[in-house]
Amino acid sequence: MSPATIKLNKNADRRIREGHSWIYSNEINTRLTSLKNFEAGDIVDVVNHQDKWLGRGYINPNSLICIRLLTRDKKIAINKSLIVHRLNIALSLRERFYQKPFYRLVYGDSDGLPGLIVDRYGDYCTVAISTAGMETLKEAIVEALNQVIKPKGIVIRNDSSARSIEGLDRYSEIGFGDVPESVMIEEGDCQFSLSLLEGQKTGWFYDQAANRRRMLDYVEGKTVLDVCSYIGAWSLQAARAGAQKVTSVDVSESALDRLFHNAELNGVSDKVEAIQGDAFEALKALKQGAEKFDVIILDPPAFIKRRKDIKSGLIAYRRLNEMAIRLLNNDGILISASCSFHLSSQDLLKILQQSARHNDRWLQVLEEGKQGRDHPVNPAIVETGYLKAFYCRVLRSS
């Protein structure tokens, strides 16, 4: 049976024709078709006000982003075969640039699978589903992954708060096979032990891998402070690259326990120390102790998750960067990142400039980093580009 058809209001198809895949509820002609006729996750066809076919996707009548398109070809059904096809295309990109199977395999809309994230950890995968439409396809997703990459185990990490927007429950489970308590991954010259069942988000932050490689040029012989360190991705690679000493700060005791374990795995335990606690309180205590560092890395969680968080988030980013700059030696390096989509690169740069001037310092921006190639940006969907990082030289004013 053919999917039901949704007609858009006049002029509501422009973004879709330009390549976007989201349709908002106020763009739908509800006088012709009531949204009450649909269940979350139903497959629908979409036409413009002149009945021109635009695409096929899934609908959630209870969400502001009401429809997400998965195909613009009338002949294609939304099923396991489509997912297998999209996985193969996504895999071909990653295998072009990554010699080992440690990367984000599926990055939502950018890989033609909106609402789906898949991270690959060698023989294991984590799957994160954020929309009702993808939730209805969960079994097909697992089957498609087994067909394309044949993992030993798949973890479903559907515990993100973003699922509440779609009216979905939060849970984690084993989707396939057996998954050990810890798995090993490689990044650069380091090995890391991590938990796919209990780690933050999907277990690892692949999006910063390229930026961590950039960091290696700045740390040899230096004292390094890594704020919001998690299990040591920045810290331990800095230590392996020749840093004199690395101080890691994280609020999670369990994350720091694993960081120390990873330090032992990489033979850098003698270089690494840690402070467990809130980032702001830790920076305050370091200032009171008259501590100074040559390189400071700021990779905090998103302070601006939604538009309503912008005001408080801007204050938090400004405060964090001001406090960090106070701890930098003259001619030090500040690496400051943000994963908040609602904070633009220019806004972060403005914050860095203001933070430097507040401390009577001036900046030279040496490099700007973005998310890695396994997080490709769809230029029609600006929301797919969110990560930014600045590498700054910080000098006393003269």
Residue pairs with C-beta under 8 A, 6 or more apart in sequence:
2 45
3 42
3 43
3 44
3 45
3 56
4 33
4 37
4 38
4 42
4 44
4 45
5 33
5 44
5 45
5 46
5 47
6 23
6 28
6 33
6 44
6 45
6 46
6 47
6 59
6 67
7 28
7 29
7 32
7 33
7 46
7 47
7 48
7 49
7 51
8 16
8 23
8 27
8 28
8 29
8 46
8 47
8 48
8 49
8 54
9 27
9 28
9 29
9 49
10 49
11 49
12 23
12 27
12 28
12 48
12 49
13 48
13 49
13 52
13 54
15 22
15 380
16 23
16 46
16 48
16 54
16 55
16 69
17 54
18 380
19 378
19 379
19 380
19 381
20 380
20 381
21 55
21 57
21 68
21 69
21 70
21 109
21 114
21 380
21 381
22 65
22 67
22 68
22 69
22 114
22 381
23 46
23 57
23 65
23 66
23 67
23 68
23 69
24 64
24 65
24 66
25 35
25 61
25 63
25 64
25 66
27 66
28 35
28 66
28 67
29 49
35 59
35 61
35 66
36 61
38 44
38 59
38 61
39 61
40 59
40 60
40 61
40 62
40 63
40 132
40 133
40 166
40 167
41 58
41 59
41 60
41 132
41 133
41 135
41 136
42 58
42 59
43 56
43 57
43 58
43 59
43 78
43 133
44 56
44 57
44 58
44 59
44 67
45 53
45 55
45 56
45 74
46 53
46 54
46 55
46 56
46 57
46 67
46 69
47 53
47 54
48 54
53 74
54 69
54 72
55 69
55 70
55 71
55 72
56 69
56 70
56 71
56 72
56 74
56 76
56 78
57 67
57 68
57 69
57 70
57 71
57 78
57 114
57 133
58 67
58 68
58 70
58 78
58 131
58 132
58 133
58 134
58 136
59 66
59 67
59 133
60 66
60 67
60 131
60 132
60 133
60 166
60 167
62 166
62 167
63 131
63 132
63 165
63 166
63 167
68 109
68 114
68 115
68 131
68 133
69 114
70 78
70 82
70 112
70 113
70 114
71 78
71 82
71 112
76 82
78 137
79 137
79 140
80 140
80 143
80 144
83 113
83 137
83 140
83 141
83 144
84 144
84 147
84 148
86 106
86 111
86 112
86 113
87 105
87 106
87 118
87 144
87 145
87 148
87 149
88 148
89 111
89 112
90 105
90 106
90 107
90 111
90 113
91 105
91 148
91 149
93 373
93 374
93 376
94 103
94 104
94 105
94 120
94 373
94 374
97 373
97 374
98 374
100 122
100 186
101 120
101 121
101 122
101 149
102 120
102 121
102 122
102 185
102 186
102 187
102 206
103 119
103 120
103 206
103 372
103 374
104 117
104 118
104 119
104 120
104 206
104 207
104 372
104 374
104 375
105 118
105 119
105 120
105 125
105 149
105 374
106 113
106 116
106 117
106 118
107 117
107 374
107 375
107 376
107 384
108 114
108 115
108 116
108 117
108 130
108 384
109 378
109 381
109 383
109 384
110 375
110 376
110 377
110 378
110 381
110 384
111 376
113 134
114 131
114 133
114 134
115 129
115 130
115 131
115 133
115 134
116 127
116 128
116 129
116 130
116 134
116 141
117 127
117 128
117 129
117 130
117 202
118 125
118 126
118 127
118 128
118 141
118 145
119 125
119 126
119 128
119 202
119 203
119 204
119 206
120 149
120 151
121 183
121 185
121 194
121 196
121 203
121 204
122 183
122 184
122 185
123 151
123 152
123 153
123 183
124 151
124 152
124 153
124 154
124 155
124 179
124 183
124 196
125 145
125 149
125 151
125 153
125 154
125 155
126 154
126 155
126 156
126 157
126 196
126 202
126 203
127 138
127 141
127 142
127 145
127 154
127 155
127 156
127 157
127 175
128 156
128 157
128 158
128 160
128 201
128 202
129 135
129 138
129 141
129 156
129 158
129 163
129 168
130 160
130 162
130 163
130 166
130 168
131 166
131 168
132 166
132 167
132 168
134 141
135 158
135 166
135 168
138 156
138 175
142 154
142 175
142 176
145 151
145 154
145 176
146 154
146 176
151 176
151 177
152 177
152 178
152 179
153 174
153 176
153 177
153 178
153 179
153 180
154 174
154 175
154 176
154 177
154 179
155 172
155 173
155 174
155 175
155 179
155 196
155 197
155 203
156 171
156 172
156 173
156 174
156 175
157 172
157 196
157 201
157 202
157 203
158 168
158 169
158 170
158 171
158 172
158 173
159 170
159 171
159 172
160 170
160 201
161 170
163 169
163 170
164 170
172 197
179 196
179 197
181 195
181 197
182 193
182 194
182 195
183 193
183 194
183 195
183 196
183 203
184 191
184 192
184 193
185 191
185 192
185 194
185 204
186 192
187 209
187 212
187 233
187 237
188 212
188 213
188 216
188 237
188 240
189 237
189 240
189 241
189 266
190 236
190 237
190 240
190 262
190 266
191 262
191 265
191 266
192 204
192 231
192 232
192 233
192 236
192 262
192 265
193 258
193 261
193 262
193 265
194 203
194 204
194 231
194 258
195 203
195 258
196 202
196 203
198 254
199 231
200 230
200 255
204 233
205 230
205 233
205 299
206 372
206 374
206 375
207 339
207 371
207 372
207 374
207 375
207 387
208 233
208 234
208 299
208 337
208 371
208 372
208 387
208 389
209 372
209 374
210 369
210 370
210 371
210 372
210 373
211 335
211 337
211 369
211 370
211 372
211 387
211 389
212 233
212 234
212 237
214 367
214 369
214 389
214 391
215 234
215 237
215 238
215 241
215 297
215 335
215 391
216 237
216 238
216 241
218 295
218 333
218 335
218 391
219 238
219 241
219 242
219 243
219 295
220 241
220 242
220 243
221 242
221 243
221 244
222 243
222 244
222 293
222 294
222 295
222 333
223 243
223 244
223 245
223 246
223 247
223 292
223 293
223 294
223 295
224 235
224 238
224 239
224 243
224 245
224 246
224 247
224 293
224 294
224 295
224 296
224 297
225 246
225 247
225 249
225 286
225 293
225 295
225 296
225 297
225 324
225 327
226 234
226 235
226 238
226 246
226 247
226 248
226 249
226 297
226 299
227 249
227 279
227 282
227 283
227 296
227 297
227 298
227 299
227 300
227 320
227 324
228 249
228 250
228 279
228 298
228 299
228 300
228 301
229 235
229 248
229 249
229 250
229 255
229 256
229 259
229 274
230 250
230 252
230 255
230 259
231 255
231 258
231 259
231 262
232 248
232 258
232 259
232 262
232 263
232 272
234 297
234 299
235 246
235 248
235 259
235 263
235 272
236 246
236 259
236 262
236 263
236 266
236 268
236 272
238 246
238 295
238 297
239 246
239 263
239 266
239 268
239 271
239 272
240 266
240 268
243 271
243 295
244 271
245 271
245 272
245 273
246 268
246 271
246 272
246 273
247 272
247 273
247 274
247 275
247 293
248 256
248 259
248 272
248 273
248 274
248 275
249 274
249 275
249 277
249 279
249 282
249 283
250 256
250 259
250 274
250 276
251 276
251 277
251 278
251 279
252 276
253 276
256 274
256 276
259 272
259 274
260 269
260 272
260 274
263 269
263 271
263 272
275 282
275 285
275 286
277 285
279 300
279 320
280 319
280 320
280 323
283 320
283 323
283 324
283 327
284 323
286 327
287 323
287 326
287 327
291 327
292 327
292 328
292 329
293 327
293 328
293 329
293 332
294 328
294 329
294 332
294 333
295 332
295 333
295 334
295 335
296 324
296 327
296 328
296 332
296 333
296 334
296 335
297 335
297 337
298 320
298 321
298 324
298 334
298 335
298 336
298 337
299 335
299 337
299 389
300 316
300 317
300 320
300 337
300 338
301 339
302 313
302 338
302 339
302 340
303 309
303 312
303 313
303 316
303 317
303 338
303 340
303 343
304 310
304 313
304 314
304 340
304 341
304 342
304 343
305 340
305 342
306 342
307 342
309 342
310 342
310 343
313 340
313 342
313 343
314 343
314 347
314 351
317 338
317 343
317 348
317 351
318 351
318 354
318 355
321 334
321 336
321 351
321 352
321 355
322 355
322 358
322 359
324 334
324 336
324 355
325 334
325 355
325 356
325 359
325 361
325 394
326 359
328 334
328 361
328 394
330 394
330 395
330 396
331 393
331 394
331 395
332 393
332 394
333 366
333 391
333 392
333 393
333 394
334 352
334 363
334 390
334 391
334 392
334 394
335 389
335 390
335 391
335 392
336 348
336 352
336 389
336 390
336 392
337 369
337 387
337 388
337 389
337 390
338 348
338 387
338 388
338 389
339 386
339 387
340 386
341 383
341 385
341 386
343 388
344 388
345 368
345 388
348 388
348 390
349 365
349 390
352 363
352 365
352 390
352 392
353 363
356 362
356 363
356 392
356 394
360 396
360 397
361 394
361 395
361 396
361 397
362 394
362 395
362 397
363 392
363 393
363 394
363 395
364 392
364 393
364 395
365 390
365 391
365 392
366 391
366 392
366 393
367 390
367 391
368 388
368 389
368 390
368 391
369 387
369 388
369 389
369 390
369 391
370 385
370 387
370 388
370 389
371 377
371 385
371 386
371 387
375 384
375 387
376 384
377 384
377 385
378 384
